[in-house]
Amino acid sequence: MPAFDRASFDDSRWPLLHLWLPGTLPSHGQEECLDTLAGYLGRGERFFLLVDLSRIGLVPIEQRWRQVEWFEQHELALRGLVVGTAIILVSPIVRLSLSAILFFKPLPVPLATFPHLAAAEAWAAERLQEAGLTQAGKD
């Protein structure tokens, strides 16, 4: 079980990278998450990002601005390496926070939101197949 002040990454089905947030992260947890994600970009390998935001609440405005800044800093790597992003969202407040971030800095990759993991994984599998990538542990 992950700590509640840090994100959890699962790359066991690479090139599917599953990022799970156990709740709204403190600032140091957000920075650690962004650093870890930058490390995955640093591999130089194409991958699909599945982000589970189903347990987070309102994202503080400072963190939303930090996310915009991070997207700007990593735009070229995101564009070249991330074949798509599926986000699991259940809260209208979190949807509003995400919309605010993407208003200022749209992601340069295909993005879709889903209410549950199964739908997000199905869409991820389609995007990976279109990109000619196969998930570990899948036929």
N, C-alpha and C positions, 0 to 999 in steps of 0.2 A: 504494500500500500504506500503510495507516495506521500511525502510530507505535504501539508496544506499550504506551505509558503513557496512551493516550487512546482514547476511544470514537469510532466513525465513524458519522455520520448520513447517510442517503441519502433525500432527499425528492423525487427525480426522478419518482416515480410518485405524487405527492401526490394524494389524501389518505392514501396508504399511506406511513408513515414507518418506514424500516428502520434500526434501531439495532444495530450490530455491535460486540461487545466482543472485542478481540484476545487477551484473557487477563484475569486478575484485575488490576484497576486499582489503582494506588497511590491514596492518599487524595486527592491533588490531581487525579488523573484522574477519580475518581468525582465530585468537586465540579464539575469542568468539564462532565462529562456531565449532571449534574443541572441545572446552569445552562442548558445548551443545550436540554434538554428543557423546562424552564420557559419558555424563549423560544418554543418551538413552542406551548405552551399560551397564551402571551401573544398569539398571533395571533388568538385567538378563533374559530378555524375547527375544525370537527369533523374528526377523523382517526382512522386505525387505526394502532396501534403494533405493529410486528413486531420482537421483540428476539431476537437471536442470542447465546445464552449457551453455545454449543457448545464454545468454547475456554477458558472460565474454569475455575478450580479453586475451592478452598474460599474463601469470602468471609470476610474477617476480621470478628469480632463487632462492632467499632466501625462498620464499614461497613454491616453489617446494621441496626444501630440508627439510623444516619444515614438509611438508606433508609426505615425506618419513619417517622422524623421528617418526611422529605420528603413521603411519601404523606399524612401528616396535614396538613401545611402546604398542600398542593395538592389536597386531596380534592374541593372544589367544582368546580375547573376540570377535574380528571380525570373526575368524574361527568358534567359537562356537555359535554365536548368529545371524549373518547376513546370511540369506538364499540366498541372491543374491543382486546384485547391477545393476541397469539400469541407464545409463548416457545419457542424451540428449545433443548431440553435433551438432553444425552446422558449426563451424569454423575450418578450417584446422590448424590454429595456435594453437587453444585450444587442438585439437587432438594431435598435436606434444607435447605440454606441458604435457598432460596426459600420452602419451607414454613414455616421459622421466621419469616421476614419477614411472610408473609401470615397467620400465626397471630396476630401482634400487630396487624397493620393490613391487613385484607383490602382488595383493590382494589375500588373501587365500579363496576367495568366488567366485562363478560364477559371471561373469561380461560381460555385453554386452552394446554396444552403439547404439543409435537410433537417427534419424533426427527429431523426433517429439514425443510429449507426448503420443498420442494414441498407438503407437507401443510399447513404453516403458511400459505403463500400461498393455498392453496385455501380454507382456513377464513376468512382475511382477506377474500378476494374475496366470499364469501357474506355476511359481516357488513357489508361496505361496500355491497353491493347491497341488503340489508335496510334499511340506513340511508338509501338513496337517493343514495349517493355513487358516483362513477365514478373509477377510477384513471386517472391520466395514462398514455398509452401503451397503453391497453386500449380495445377496442371497446365 
